[in-house]
Amino acid sequence: MGNIACGNTEGGADVKNTLNGVKVKIVALGKIGSNVINKIILNNVVKADFIAIDTEKLNLDSSKAPKKIFVSSITSFEAMEDLRKQTEKEFQNADMVFIIAEMGEKTGTLLSSAVAEIAKSMNILTVAIVSKPFDFEDLNKIKLAKKGKERLKHFADTIIVIPYQKLKELYKENPTINIYEKAEKAFVTIVKGILDLIKKQGIVNLDFADIKSILQNSGKTVLGFGKADGEDRAKKAVEQALNTPLLERSIKGAGKILMNITSGNDIRLEEISQIATAVATSTENPDLFLAWGTVFEETKFENSEDFEQKGSCVKVYLIATNFSD
């Protein structure tokens, strides 16, 4: 089954704007990026510092981010130098940076690698969560997205891709505007799934060092998530996670996996073992390093009978990296 790592159950006191001493920055690039962090801020999803960077003042005006950086021109040396100085100042003492952007859109595509390069130069763990255009979109936009992602690989530790085309196929009866809404929710889910592991509120907790060991310089990355309640909830949730429609490939061949199991406090160790075993088996890698943690989340029912019959909802988030091929 390979190597399994789990953290301890003790943690220091929270420091302002940190998660158990881990300082996190979430950077929104372009309109989609701002939409995503607006959702995170308004719903109080995670504890972090939020920064919006854009070439359009209108997008910055609508952003809920406390810190906003206007870039007058992506092609201007002076403007990019000013961006570097402001970003370095904001990134001081940061442990982890999330970059949220739409690939193919000029602002997100071109600024994502610039911001990631700054974070990398400061030795900050950098996770880029980016979208991939629809197959039917303008060929120049698709080429720009591909080129932008290739450049981003040089600087971001981890790149997680949300393919719009997969969402379109999954929600083919929905209007286009709803597809973008689903994509924005997927961005939020990924950020929350990772940062919940740092909050240390389950029976098994990961240290930031464990998370960093999985995500740092991880290269190709795929993610999955699933949820279920009732009978066989653990089995159903992990099967969904392993067959997430957003996956552009299976987790076969993964060398490292970061996994978050979120549930009520009624989850059994047998169910956790079932989930971990299914994930490890799917990689077909005897040397897999699997780092996992649990997070407790209350499931609300209208009456106690529903809870007795269904139990809490079990959610499985996984990020697979370090592929052999």
ChimeraX attribute file (.defattr): number of C-alpha atoms within 10 A of each C-alpha:
attribute: neighborCount
match mode: 1-to-1
recipient: residues
	/A:1	17
	/A:2	14
	/A:3	12
	/A:4	15
	/A:5	14
	/A:6	15
	/A:7	19
	/A:8	12
	/A:9	13
	/A:10	12
	/A:11	14
	/A:12	8
	/A:13	10
	/A:14	12
	/A:15	11
	/A:16	11
	/A:17	15
	/A:18	20
	/A:19	22
	/A:20	17
	/A:21	17
	/A:22	20
	/A:23	20
	/A:24	24
	/A:25	22
	/A:26	23
	/A:27	26
	/A:28	29
	/A:29	32
	/A:30	25
	/A:31	23
	/A:32	23
	/A:33	27
	/A:34	28
	/A:35	20
	/A:36	22
	/A:37	26
	/A:38	19
	/A:39	16
	/A:40	23
	/A:41	17
	/A:42	9
	/A:43	9
	/A:44	10
	/A:45	16
	/A:46	19
	/A:47	20
	/A:48	21
	/A:49	20
	/A:50	24
	/A:51	24
	/A:52	26
	/A:53	29
	/A:54	24
	/A:55	20
	/A:56	15
	/A:57	15
	/A:58	10
	/A:59	19
	/A:60	23
	/A:61	12
	/A:62	12
	/A:63	24
	/A:64	19
	/A:65	20
	/A:66	9
	/A:67	14
	/A:68	19
	/A:69	17
	/A:70	16
	/A:71	21
	/A:72	16
	/A:73	14
	/A:74	17
	/A:75	10
	/A:76	11
	/A:77	10
	/A:78	13
	/A:79	14
	/A:80	17
	/A:81	12
	/A:82	16
	/A:83	22
	/A:84	17
	/A:85	12
	/A:86	13
	/A:87	18
	/A:88	17
	/A:89	10
	/A:90	15
	/A:91	20
	/A:92	12
	/A:93	13
	/A:94	19
	/A:95	20
	/A:96	20
	/A:97	25
	/A:98	22
	/A:99	24
	/A:100	30
	/A:101	29
	/A:102	24
	/A:103	28
	/A:104	27
	/A:105	21
	/A:106	19
	/A:107	21
	/A:108	27
	/A:109	26
	/A:110	23
	/A:111	24
	/A:112	30
	/A:113	22
	/A:114	17
	/A:115	23
	/A:116	25
	/A:117	19
	/A:118	20
	/A:119	26
	/A:120	16
	/A:121	10
	/A:122	15
	/A:123	12
	/A:124	22
	/A:125	23
	/A:126	27
	/A:127	24
	/A:128	25
	/A:129	24
	/A:130	26
	/A:131	27
	/A:132	21
	/A:133	23
	/A:134	16
	/A:135	13
	/A:136	8
	/A:137	10
	/A:138	11
	/A:139	12
	/A:140	10
	/A:141	18
	/A:142	19
	/A:143	14
	/A:144	18
	/A:145	24
	/A:146	17
	/A:147	15
	/A:148	21
	/A:149	24
	/A:150	12
	/A:151	17
	/A:152	23
	/A:153	18
	/A:154	14
	/A:155	23
	/A:156	31
	/A:157	24
	/A:158	25
	/A:159	25
	/A:160	20
	/A:161	22
	/A:162	25
	/A:163	20
	/A:164	19
	/A:165	18
	/A:166	18
	/A:167	20
	/A:168	20
	/A:169	13
	/A:170	13
	/A:171	14
	/A:172	12
	/A:173	10
	/A:174	12
	/A:175	10
	/A:176	12
	/A:177	8
	/A:178	14
	/A:179	21
	/A:180	16
	/A:181	13
	/A:182	16
	/A:183	20
	/A:184	21
	/A:185	15
	/A:186	18
	/A:187	24
	/A:188	19
	/A:189	16
	/A:190	20
	/A:191	18
	/A:192	16
	/A:193	23
	/A:194	17
	/A:195	21
	/A:196	25
	/A:197	27
	/A:198	22
	/A:199	22
	/A:200	23
	/A:201	18
	/A:202	20
	/A:203	15
	/A:204	17
	/A:205	26
	/A:206	26
	/A:207	22
	/A:208	19
	/A:209	9
	/A:210	18
	/A:211	21
	/A:212	18
	/A:213	15
	/A:214	22
	/A:215	24
	/A:216	17
	/A:217	20
	/A:218	21
	/A:219	17
	/A:220	18
	/A:221	23
	/A:222	23
	/A:223	26
	/A:224	23
	/A:225	27
	/A:226	20
	/A:227	21
	/A:228	22
	/A:229	20
	/A:230	16
	/A:231	11
	/A:232	11
	/A:233	20
	/A:234	28
	/A:235	18
	/A:236	20
	/A:237	23
	/A:238	28
	/A:239	20
	/A:240	19
	/A:241	23
	/A:242	22
	/A:243	17
	/A:244	16
	/A:245	16
	/A:246	21
	/A:247	19
	/A:248	14
	/A:249	12
	/A:250	16
	/A:251	28
	/A:252	17
	/A:253	18
	/A:254	26
	/A:255	23
	/A:256	28
	/A:257	26
	/A:258	26
	/A:259	27
	/A:260	23
	/A:261	29
	/A:262	25
	/A:263	24
	/A:264	18
	/A:265	16
	/A:266	11
	/A:267	20
	/A:268	10
	/A:269	10
	/A:270	10
	/A:271	15
	/A:272	17
	/A:273	12
	/A:274	14
	/A:275	21
	/A:276	19
	/A:277	13
	/A:278	15
	/A:279	23
	/A:280	25
	/A:281	15
	/A:282	14
	/A:283	21
	/A:284	16
	/A:285	19
	/A:286	13
	/A:287	15
	/A:288	20
	/A:289	22
	/A:290	24
	/A:291	24
	/A:292	24
	/A:293	25
	/A:294	26
	/A:295	22
	/A:296	19
	/A:297	16
	/A:298	11
	/A:299	14
	/A:300	12
	/A:301	13
	/A:302	7
	/A:303	8
	/A:304	10
	/A:305	10
	/A:306	13
	/A:307	16
	/A:308	11
	/A:309	11
	/A:310	15
	/A:311	22
	/A:312	25
	/A:313	22
	/A:314	27
	/A:315	26
	/A:316	25
	/A:317	25
	/A:318	26
	/A:319	24
	/A:320	27
	/A:321	26
	/A:322	20
	/A:323	18
	/A:324	10
	/A:325	7
